[in-house]
């Protein structure tokens, strides 16, 4: 280890408490992007990020408007002239914390328990963003920033980044870089870092089914009027067959087959059935037959109900036939699938299957493309080296089931790939109550990023 690298890592270790205090301050801002009542909090979080960058002497810091929530931009020049530029990505918005009664502490008043920091956004992804900034601070401590850096922090990732593509098209020159570093992925386990080379896309819908003009007494009218809740339930049940395949017409037409080589690679991942049983707490797994669990999650498309609402849902009983019923439905897509085409497939299914006694409406709430990146690019190989030296073990390569819309949009609009990693763990309860960040892994992640930037600077 060079003396410069050693000093930078020592600086990071010395300032761990400062970094955690900064993270806790950011987590206290309830920057929930999906709820209109939190628009002011979104603005506050963007301003916090911008001021944090300014304190790091980042230049040209801007809070840039979009069609929705703002993007924060900034840039840093390397200590010595270089043409190599890395765009660091993060998002400052978070998911709603509900159900609140399942949290062991206030989701927006972070606390440390058992070596983990609890709070909404600690892992996804305020913590991952602060890991990058802590690494940059360590590089600055010796005056040895080896590459040019640009920063982009968005506030709409958790709602599918609906305004990001248009924003990037309008600001292509500003964000031009060699590649993006995106830490919005995660690790397989505490001792198994990984590089993600594929992400699924997203198509998210709200389906409403309407029946009578108003709620009806189920004794007076039950049996003569089709219940919208029953009709919606039957439609949803028909969206999978006995092999758990999605039944929308044409849904699999563009889905790429898993090659024998890819299957062999999936089989080597430490993510077998027991891994998923332990992570989820279910008694048995469920999914498209004929595929490994890791393949079902990383390389196959899905259709899931994310929310249901109909009739009376309070305590006690109320016997009504509801006037309407609603379902939130998301599909995780794989490369070559298109969200617009999937919407047409869902509409075709509803036209064919919905009873004439009801009417339905379908709104597309969010979408994002799937993406695949080169796992053996120079940047990925450099990250591999940094992760291996930090953890003392060979990192794994994997495709991840989540969606990060900006990765595909950067490929398509800006013309460069992202290097995907992250230091969150599968049991961080991301999007769930009691979200948490494992601090020892977080600190190792900062160290790995310090090594990564140093090794990038050594490349010719």
C-alpha positions as CSV (number, residue, x, y, z in Angstrom):
1,X,0.0,0.0,0.0
2,X,1.4,3.4,-1.0
3,X,1.9,6.0,1.8
4,X,-0.7,8.3,0.1
5,X,-3.4,5.5,0.1
6,X,-2.5,4.6,3.6
7,X,-3.0,8.2,4.8
8,X,-6.3,8.5,3.0
9,X,-7.7,5.2,4.5
10,X,-6.5,6.4,7.9
11,X,-8.3,9.7,7.4
12,X,-11.5,7.9,6.6
13,X,-11.2,5.7,9.7
14,X,-10.5,8.8,11.9
15,X,-13.6,10.5,10.5
16,X,-16.1,7.6,10.7
17,X,-18.1,9.3,13.5
18,X,-18.3,12.5,11.5
19,X,-19.6,10.6,8.5
20,X,-22.3,8.8,10.5
21,X,-23.4,12.1,12.1
22,X,-23.7,13.6,8.6
23,X,-25.7,10.6,7.5
24,X,-28.0,10.8,10.5
25,X,-28.6,14.5,9.7
26,X,-29.6,13.7,6.2
27,X,-31.8,10.7,7.2
28,X,-33.8,13.1,9.5
29,X,-35.1,14.8,6.4
30,X,-38.2,12.8,5.3
31,X,-37.6,13.2,1.6
32,X,-40.4,10.9,0.4
33,X,-40.7,11.5,-3.3
34,X,-44.1,9.8,-3.9
35,X,-46.1,12.0,-1.4
36,X,-47.0,15.6,-2.4
37,X,-47.0,16.7,1.3
38,X,-43.3,16.1,1.4
39,X,-42.3,18.4,-1.5
40,X,-40.7,20.8,1.0
41,X,-38.7,18.0,2.5
42,X,-37.5,17.0,-1.0
43,X,-36.3,20.6,-1.5
44,X,-34.7,20.6,1.9
45,X,-32.8,17.4,1.1
46,X,-31.6,18.7,-2.2
47,X,-30.4,21.9,-0.5
48,X,-28.6,19.8,2.1
49,X,-26.7,17.8,-0.5
50,X,-25.8,21.0,-2.4
51,X,-24.4,22.6,0.7
52,X,-22.5,19.5,1.6
53,X,-20.8,19.5,-1.8
54,X,-20.0,23.2,-1.4
55,X,-18.3,22.5,2.0
56,X,-16.2,19.9,0.1
57,X,-15.1,22.7,-2.3
58,X,-17.0,21.1,-5.1
59,X,-17.3,23.6,-8.0
60,X,-20.3,24.6,-10.0
61,X,-22.8,23.2,-7.5
62,X,-26.3,23.6,-8.8
63,X,-29.8,22.6,-7.8
64,X,-31.3,22.0,-11.2
65,X,-35.1,22.0,-11.8
66,X,-36.7,19.1,-13.7
67,X,-40.4,18.4,-14.5
68,X,-40.6,17.1,-10.9
69,X,-38.1,17.0,-8.1
70,X,-34.7,18.7,-8.6
71,X,-31.3,17.3,-9.5
72,X,-28.2,18.3,-7.6
73,X,-25.0,18.7,-9.8
74,X,-21.4,19.5,-9.0
75,X,-17.9,18.8,-10.3
76,X,-14.3,18.5,-9.0
77,X,-11.1,18.7,-11.0
78,X,-8.3,16.2,-10.5
79,X,-5.1,17.3,-8.7
80,X,-3.2,16.8,-12.0
81,X,-4.5,17.3,-15.5
82,X,-6.3,14.2,-16.7
83,X,-9.0,13.5,-19.3
84,X,-10.6,10.8,-17.1
85,X,-13.9,11.8,-15.6
86,X,-16.2,9.7,-13.4
87,X,-19.8,10.7,-12.8
88,X,-20.9,9.7,-9.2
89,X,-24.6,8.9,-9.0
90,X,-26.9,9.0,-6.0
91,X,-30.5,9.7,-5.1
92,X,-31.7,11.5,-2.0
93,X,-35.4,10.5,-2.1
94,X,-36.8,7.6,0.0
95,X,-39.7,5.3,0.2
96,X,-42.7,5.9,2.5
97,X,-42.1,4.4,6.0
98,X,-45.5,2.8,6.5
99,X,-46.6,0.6,8.2
100,X,-45.3,2.8,11.1
101,X,-46.4,0.4,13.9
102,X,-43.8,-2.1,12.8
103,X,-40.9,0.3,13.3
104,X,-39.0,-0.3,16.5
105,X,-37.9,3.4,16.4
106,X,-38.9,6.6,14.6
107,X,-38.0,6.0,10.9
108,X,-36.7,9.6,10.6
109,X,-34.9,9.8,13.9
110,X,-31.9,7.4,13.2
111,X,-30.5,5.4,16.0
112,X,-27.6,2.9,16.3
113,X,-28.4,-0.6,17.7
114,X,-26.1,-3.6,17.5
115,X,-23.7,-2.1,15.0
116,X,-26.4,-1.0,12.6
117,X,-27.9,2.4,11.9
118,X,-31.7,2.3,11.8
119,X,-33.8,4.8,9.8
120,X,-35.5,5.3,6.4
121,X,-32.8,5.8,3.8
122,X,-29.9,4.7,5.8
123,X,-29.2,1.9,3.3
124,X,-31.2,3.0,0.2
125,X,-29.5,5.2,-0.6
126,X,-28.4,8.0,1.5
127,X,-25.8,5.8,3.2
128,X,-24.4,4.7,-0.2
129,X,-24.2,8.3,-1.3
130,X,-22.4,9.4,1.8
131,X,-19.9,6.5,1.4
132,X,-18.9,8.0,-2.0
133,X,-18.6,11.5,-0.5
134,X,-16.6,10.2,2.5
135,X,-14.2,8.5,0.1
136,X,-13.8,11.7,-1.9
137,X,-13.1,13.6,1.3
138,X,-10.3,11.1,2.1
139,X,-8.8,11.7,-1.3
140,X,-8.9,15.4,-0.8
141,X,-7.2,15.1,2.6
142,X,-3.9,14.4,0.8
143,X,-4.5,16.7,-2.1
144,X,-4.4,13.7,-4.4
145,X,-7.7,13.5,-6.3
146,X,-6.6,11.3,-9.2
147,X,-9.6,11.7,-11.6
148,X,-12.1,14.4,-12.5
149,X,-15.4,13.9,-10.8
150,X,-18.9,15.0,-11.5
151,X,-21.9,14.4,-9.2
152,X,-25.6,13.8,-9.9
153,X,-28.1,13.3,-7.1
154,X,-31.7,12.9,-8.1
155,X,-34.9,13.1,-6.1
156,X,-37.2,10.8,-8.0
157,X,-35.6,7.3,-8.2
158,X,-38.1,5.8,-5.8
159,X,-40.9,6.8,-8.2
160,X,-39.2,5.5,-11.3
161,X,-37.3,8.7,-12.3
162,X,-40.1,9.9,-14.6
163,X,-38.4,13.2,-15.5
164,X,-34.8,12.1,-15.7
165,X,-34.6,11.1,-19.3
166,X,-35.9,14.5,-20.5
167,X,-33.5,16.2,-18.1
168,X,-30.5,14.3,-19.3
169,X,-31.3,15.0,-22.9
170,X,-31.4,18.7,-22.2
171,X,-28.1,18.6,-20.3
172,X,-26.0,16.0,-22.2
173,X,-22.8,18.1,-22.4
174,X,-22.9,18.9,-18.7
175,X,-22.9,15.2,-17.7
176,X,-20.5,13.8,-20.2
177,X,-18.1,11.4,-18.5
178,X,-16.1,8.2,-19.2
179,X,-18.5,6.2,-17.0
180,X,-20.7,6.5,-13.9
181,X,-20.1,5.0,-10.5
182,X,-23.5,3.9,-9.1
183,X,-23.5,2.4,-5.6
184,X,-27.2,1.8,-5.6
185,X,-26.8,-2.0,-5.7
186,X,-25.8,-4.2,-2.8
187,X,-23.7,-7.1,-1.5
188,X,-24.7,-10.7,-1.4
189,X,-23.6,-11.0,2.2
190,X,-21.3,-9.3,4.7
191,X,-18.3,-11.2,3.5
192,X,-19.1,-11.4,-0.2
193,X,-18.8,-8.1,-2.2
194,X,-20.0,-8.1,-5.8
195,X,-20.2,-6.2,-9.0
196,X,-23.6,-6.0,-10.6
197,X,-23.7,-6.2,-14.4
198,X,-27.4,-6.3,-15.0
199,X,-30.6,-4.7,-13.7
200,X,-34.2,-5.4,-14.4
201,X,-36.4,-2.6,-15.7
202,X,-39.8,-1.5,-14.3
203,X,-43.3,-1.0,-15.5
204,X,-45.7,0.2,-12.8
205,X,-49.5,0.5,-13.1
206,X,-52.6,1.3,-11.2
207,X,-55.6,-0.7,-12.2
208,X,-59.0,0.4,-11.1
209,X,-62.2,-1.7,-11.6
210,X,-65.6,-0.1,-11.3
211,X,-69.0,-1.7,-10.7
212,X,-72.1,0.0,-9.1
213,X,-72.3,3.7,-8.9
214,X,-72.0,3.6,-5.1
215,X,-71.3,1.0,-2.3
216,X,-74.2,-1.4,-2.0
217,X,-75.7,-3.4,0.9
218,X,-74.3,-6.9,0.3
219,X,-77.4,-8.6,1.7
220,X,-79.8,-6.6,-0.5
221,X,-77.8,-6.8,-3.7
222,X,-75.2,-9.6,-3.2
223,X,-75.6,-12.3,-5.8
224,X,-77.2,-10.0,-8.4
225,X,-74.3,-7.5,-8.9
226,X,-70.7,-8.4,-9.7
227,X,-68.5,-7.3,-6.9
228,X,-65.5,-5.2,-8.3
229,X,-63.2,-6.6,-5.6
230,X,-64.1,-10.2,-6.6
231,X,-63.6,-9.3,-10.3
232,X,-60.2,-7.7,-9.7
233,X,-59.1,-10.7,-7.6
234,X,-60.0,-13.1,-10.4
235,X,-58.2,-11.0,-13.0
236,X,-55.1,-10.9,-10.8
237,X,-55.3,-14.6,-10.2
238,X,-55.4,-15.2,-14.0
239,X,-52.2,-13.3,-14.6
240,X,-50.1,-16.4,-13.8
241,X,-50.4,-20.0,-14.9
242,X,-49.8,-23.2,-13.0
243,X,-46.0,-22.8,-13.7
244,X,-46.0,-19.3,-12.3
245,X,-45.5,-17.8,-15.8
246,X,-47.1,-14.5,-16.6
247,X,-50.1,-15.0,-18.9
248,X,-50.2,-11.6,-20.6
249,X,-50.2,-12.2,-24.4
250,X,-46.7,-11.7,-25.9
251,X,-45.1,-11.1,-22.5
252,X,-42.1,-13.4,-23.1
253,X,-41.7,-12.7,-26.8
254,X,-38.6,-10.6,-26.4
255,X,-37.2,-12.2,-23.2
256,X,-33.7,-13.4,-23.7
257,X,-32.9,-17.0,-22.9
258,X,-30.4,-17.8,-20.3
259,X,-27.3,-19.3,-22.0
260,X,-25.7,-22.4,-20.6
261,X,-22.6,-20.3,-19.6
262,X,-24.9,-17.8,-17.7
263,X,-26.7,-20.7,-16.0
264,X,-23.3,-22.1,-14.9
265,X,-22.4,-18.7,-13.5
266,X,-25.7,-18.3,-11.7
267,X,-25.2,-21.7,-10.1
268,X,-21.8,-20.6,-8.6
269,X,-23.4,-17.7,-6.7
270,X,-23.8,-18.3,-2.9
271,X,-27.5,-17.6,-3.4
272,X,-29.2,-21.0,-3.3
273,X,-32.7,-21.8,-2.0
274,X,-31.5,-21.8,1.6
275,X,-30.1,-18.3,1.1
276,X,-33.5,-16.9,0.0
277,X,-35.4,-18.8,2.7
278,X,-33.2,-17.3,5.3
279,X,-33.4,-13.7,3.9
280,X,-37.2,-13.8,3.5
281,X,-38.5,-15.9,6.3
282,X,-40.9,-17.8,4.1
283,X,-41.4,-21.6,4.4
284,X,-40.9,-22.3,0.7
285,X,-40.0,-20.4,-2.4
286,X,-42.3,-19.6,-5.3
287,X,-41.5,-18.6,-8.8
288,X,-41.3,-19.5,-12.5
289,X,-40.5,-23.2,-12.7
290,X,-37.3,-24.4,-14.3
291,X,-35.0,-21.7,-13.1
292,X,-32.7,-21.2,-10.1
293,X,-33.8,-18.7,-7.5
294,X,-31.0,-16.3,-8.5
295,X,-32.1,-16.6,-12.2
296,X,-35.7,-15.9,-11.2
297,X,-34.6,-12.7,-9.4
298,X,-31.9,-11.5,-11.8
299,X,-32.7,-12.7,-15.3
300,X,-36.4,-13.4,-15.6
301,X,-39.4,-10.9,-15.7
302,X,-42.1,-10.8,-13.1
303,X,-45.5,-9.5,-12.3
304,X,-46.4,-8.6,-8.8
305,X,-49.2,-6.9,-6.9
306,X,-47.8,-4.1,-4.7
307,X,-51.0,-2.9,-3.2
308,X,-54.8,-3.6,-3.0
309,X,-57.7,-1.5,-1.9
310,X,-61.4,-2.1,-1.9
311,X,-64.5,-1.6,0.2
312,X,-64.3,-1.4,4.0
313,X,-60.8,-1.9,5.5
314,X,-61.2,-0.6,9.0
315,X,-61.6,-2.6,12.2
316,X,-64.8,-4.5,12.7
317,X,-67.3,-5.4,10.0
318,X,-69.3,-3.5,7.4
319,X,-71.2,-5.6,4.8
320,X,-70.9,-3.7,1.5
321,X,-70.3,-4.5,-2.2
322,X,-67.7,-1.8,-3.0
323,X,-68.3,0.5,-5.9
324,X,-64.7,0.1,-7.0
325,X,-61.5,-1.8,-6.3
326,X,-57.8,-0.9,-7.0
327,X,-54.5,-2.7,-7.4
328,X,-51.0,-1.4,-7.8
329,X,-49.2,-3.8,-10.2
330,X,-45.5,-3.8,-11.1
331,X,-43.5,-5.8,-13.6
332,X,-39.8,-6.2,-13.5
333,X,-38.5,-6.4,-17.0
334,X,-35.4,-7.9,-18.6
335,X,-33.3,-6.5,-21.5
336,X,-35.3,-6.1,-24.8
337,X,-38.6,-5.9,-23.0
338,X,-40.3,-2.5,-23.4
339,X,-42.5,-0.9,-20.8
340,X,-44.8,0.6,-23.5
341,X,-45.3,-2.8,-25.1
342,X,-45.9,-4.4,-21.7
343,X,-48.7,-1.9,-21.1
344,X,-50.3,-3.0,-24.4
345,X,-50.0,-6.6,-23.3
346,X,-51.7,-5.9,-20.0
347,X,-54.5,-4.0,-21.8
348,X,-55.0,-6.9,-24.2
349,X,-55.3,-9.3,-21.3
350,X,-57.9,-7.0,-19.6
351,X,-59.9,-6.6,-22.8
352,X,-60.0,-10.4,-23.2
353,X,-60.6,-11.4,-19.6
354,X,-62.5,-8.6,-17.8
355,X,-66.3,-9.3,-17.4
356,X,-68.6,-6.9,-19.2
357,X,-70.4,-6.2,-15.9
358,X,-67.5,-4.0,-14.8
359,X,-65.4,-1.3,-16.4
360,X,-61.7,-0.7,-15.8
361,X,-59.1,2.0,-16.1
362,X,-55.3,1.5,-16.3
363,X,-52.7,4.2,-15.6
364,X,-49.0,3.8,-16.0
365,X,-47.3,5.3,-13.0
366,X,-43.6,4.7,-13.7
367,X,-41.3,2.9,-16.1
368,X,-37.6,2.3,-16.7
369,X,-35.6,0.2,-19.0
370,X,-33.6,-2.9,-18.1
371,X,-29.9,-2.8,-18.7
372,X,-26.8,-4.9,-19.0
373,X,-23.3,-3.5,-18.6
374,X,-19.8,-4.9,-19.4
375,X,-18.6,-6.7,-16.2
376,X,-15.1,-6.8,-17.6
377,X,-14.6,-3.2,-18.6
378,X,-11.5,-1.4,-17.3
379,X,-13.5,0.4,-14.7
380,X,-15.2,-2.8,-13.5
381,X,-11.8,-4.6,-13.3
382,X,-10.4,-1.7,-11.3
383,X,-13.4,-2.0,-8.9
384,X,-12.9,-5.7,-8.7
385,X,-9.3,-5.2,-7.5
386,X,-10.4,-2.6,-4.9
387,X,-13.1,-4.8,-3.5
388,X,-10.9,-7.9,-3.4
389,X,-8.1,-6.1,-1.5
390,X,-10.5,-4.6,1.0
391,X,-12.5,-7.8,1.7
392,X,-9.7,-10.3,1.1
393,X,-11.9,-12.4,-1.1
394,X,-12.8,-12.5,-4.8
395,X,-16.0,-10.5,-5.5
396,X,-18.9,-12.1,-7.3
397,X,-20.5,-11.0,-10.5
398,X,-24.3,-10.9,-10.5
399,X,-27.5,-9.6,-12.1
400,X,-29.8,-7.9,-9.7
401,X,-33.6,-7.9,-9.7
402,X,-34.1,-4.2,-8.8
403,X,-34.4,-1.3,-11.1
404,X,-32.3,1.8,-11.4
405,X,-33.7,3.7,-14.3
406,X,-30.8,6.1,-14.7
407,X,-28.4,3.2,-15.7
408,X,-30.3,2.4,-18.9
409,X,-30.9,6.1,-19.6
410,X,-27.3,7.0,-19.3
411,X,-26.5,4.2,-21.7
412,X,-29.1,5.4,-24.2
413,X,-28.8,9.2,-23.8
414,X,-25.3,9.9,-22.6
415,X,-23.6,7.0,-24.3
416,X,-21.6,5.5,-21.4
417,X,-22.0,2.6,-18.9
418,X,-22.3,2.5,-15.2
419,X,-20.2,0.5,-12.7
420,X,-22.7,-0.9,-10.2
421,X,-21.8,-1.8,-6.7
422,X,-23.0,-1.0,-3.2
423,X,-22.5,-1.9,0.4
424,X,-26.1,-2.6,1.6
425,X,-26.9,-6.1,2.7
426,X,-29.9,-8.3,1.8
427,X,-31.3,-8.0,5.4
428,X,-31.1,-4.2,5.5
429,X,-35.0,-4.1,5.2
430,X,-34.8,-1.8,2.3
431,X,-38.4,-0.4,1.5
432,X,-39.6,-2.1,4.7
433,X,-39.9,-1.1,8.4
434,X,-36.7,-1.0,10.4
435,X,-34.4,-0.2,7.4
436,X,-30.8,-0.4,8.6
437,X,-27.2,0.0,7.6
438,X,-24.5,-2.4,8.8
439,X,-21.8,0.0,9.8
440,X,-18.7,-2.3,9.6
441,X,-19.7,-3.0,6.0
442,X,-20.3,0.7,5.3
443,X,-16.8,1.5,6.6
444,X,-15.3,-1.2,4.4
445,X,-17.2,0.3,1.4
446,X,-15.6,3.7,2.0
447,X,-12.2,2.1,2.0
448,X,-12.9,0.1,-1.2
449,X,-13.9,3.3,-3.0
450,X,-10.8,5.1,-1.8
451,X,-8.7,2.3,-3.4
452,X,-10.9,2.3,-6.5
453,X,-10.3,6.0,-7.2
454,X,-6.6,5.6,-6.6
455,X,-6.2,2.7,-8.9
456,X,-8.2,4.6,-11.6
457,X,-5.6,7.3,-11.4
458,X,-2.8,4.7,-12.0
459,X,-4.3,3.6,-15.3
460,X,-2.7,4.9,-18.4
